[in-house]
Amino acid sequence: MDKSIKVAVNIVIFLIVVGFIIYVLRPGGDEKQVLIQNPATQTFESDYQLRASIDLKDSVVAFELHGTRLYVAGKESVSIYNLPGEQVSSFKIKANVRDIAISHKSLFVLYPACIENYSLNGDSLNAWDACSELSDYSSFTIADDFVFVSDVGHKNICKYTREGNFVQFIESPDKFITPSHFFDITHKNDTIYCANPGRHRVESYTLNGEFIAAFGRAGSDAGAFAGCCNPSYIHFDKQGRLLTSEKGNPRISHYDQSGTFNQVLLDQSMLGGGHLPYQIKTLGNKLVTAANRQIKVFELKNK
């Protein structure tokens, strides 16, 4: 067969095959065609709207809400602001603070290997050293007159009385995996909740240190925790919802106390971008976030 005829035959065969494939894959007349949308083009609609932004002189290491006051820990001081963002006062603390907490009208300050207690005006009340020289404290919470501290160095939770007396160590049944200092801890009523970031989950314990349950899974979709250190921060609001804050692709989500995912509250664009997680606190229908040198106040819409 002539070479040109062979080429023509092959072209005809190719066109027939292509036409058959198109016919088979085309949507039927009575079927709905499904369009797959790029997630990046989907619009996020939040129940919250930005009400105020407070620019600070120093980076926020940790912060607390107490009444109408913001207590903000920087490198070597605690500054006190009203909600409009005007500084009311400040007092000196040691360097390398990790976290702060307010309980019984006094302020507790956490360092890598010690805890200090101040009045809300900055007067020193008490202080105690960690129970181990190798401790590397990350976060703490105060529940029922006990102080529960997450320790990156020993990968456990250390329990003290409010006066600083050591009570016990609390271990995770599956071991805490803490690749960084994002090892947050909080409480709701008589239950302690602690992030286990390397396992992408949140674990709960009784005040006596008995393991109750855990929830969470790895993934980048809503309701999952991505990366090596998520969730980074956890916090309960007044309604009893557990809020989580993630780094990498920063977002704030909320779950019920059993760990059932509800929705994403704030996404990266609303928070302000970047890769670091945003610290979270709540006050009534307000959601307050902090990162770098800025605190943002969000409020529920139509409230």
BELRADA-V490095 format. One record per helix or strand of 3 or more residues. SS is the DSSP state (h for helix, s for strand). FROM is the first residue (numbers start at 1). TO is the last residue. If there is no record, write none. Layout:
BEGIN
<<SS FROM TO> <SS FROM TO>>
END
This chain:
BEGIN
<<h 3 25> <h 39 41> <s 48 55> <s 62 66> <s 69 73> <s 77 82> <s 87 92> <s 97 103> <s 106 111> <s 114 119> <s 124 129> <s 137 143> <s 146 151> <s 156 161> <s 166 170> <s 185 188> <s 191 196> <h 197 199> <s 201 206> <s 211 215> <s 233 236> <s 242 246> <s 251 255> <s 261 266> <h 268 271> <s 279 283> <s 286 291> <s 294 300>>
END
